[in-house]
Amino acid sequence: MYQNICRLLVLVAVCVAASAANYPPGSELEPTSAPPGTSAITNPAVATGADAGARFDATLGRALYSRYCEACHQAGGAGLPGAFPPLKGSAVVNRDDATKHLQVVLQGLQGARVSGVVYTNAMPPFATILSDTDIAAIVDYERTAWGNHGRLVSAGEVGAERVHAE
C-alpha cells in the first residue's frame, strides 16, 4: 500500500513538473477559467472562439492533449505500462458510441481494467477544468491519432454528457 502511494505521488510530481516546465505562466497554454463552449487556449491563431467546437480542430486537440494528457498517456498514446493505460488502439477510444470516452475525461477514472491489466493510478476529472469545446477537441484528437478511428464528437455532446453526469 505504502509503495503504491509513493509511486502515485512520484508520478503526480513528474506530471506537474513536466506541465510546468513546458507551459510557463503567460504561455498560450496557461490554464484559464474558460466557460463552456469556449476554449482555454488563448492564442487566436489556434482557436477561433465559438466556431472552434463546430469542426474538428486538430491543432487545438493536439495542444490540449499535450498539456493535459501527454505526461501520463505519452505522445504516442501508448501510456505507461502498469501505470497509465494506452489510448492507441483502445476499445473505448475507437468505439462508435463515445459516451464512455466522454465520461472518463469529464469524471476521471481509477481502477480501470484494460486488456487484463488493472491501472490503479487515478485519472483526474476535467469537467471543472476544461470547457466543452476543449474536451471535444481532446477527445477528437485521441479518436483520430495513432491509427485510432473513433467517431468525432461535438462540444454539444460533451455538454449533454456533462449535464447528464451531474
Summary of the structure (lengths in Angstrom):
residues: 166
radius of gyration: 15.3
end to end distance: 31.8
largest distance: 47.6
contacts: 486
relative contact order: 0.17
helix: 47%
strand: 6%
